[in-house]
């Protein structure tokens, strides 16, 4: 699951337009898409909490990485909105006791 999420953020998410997640419905669509991936991986692995934890951790790592490349200043746009997506995933999947 970690590899899938890391590849998604490196290869797919990084290529979308910076303003693509400004609209709430687009963030909701991203949450639905990632929830589908989490559901599929948790069905195979049998650990939905771990699958969600990997998705949230990958989103947070993406944000930290892009912020780090900009002198620890958040670039806003999709780079900041990914935090809303991660928070919604954690809420929807009732993620518990995560260090992320």
Number of C-alpha atoms within 10 A of each C-alpha: 19 16 10 15 22 19 14 16 18 13 11 11 19 15 9 11 10 16 12 13 22 14 10 12 10 12 19 16 13 18 20 15 12 20 19 12 18 26 18 15 18 17 12 10 12 12 14 19 18 19 25 27 25 20 28 26 19 24 25 19 15 21 21 17 14 17 17 12 11 11 9 11 11 16 15 14 14 21 22 20 20 23 16 17 24 22 16 18 23 18 11 12 16 12 17 11 8 11 6 11
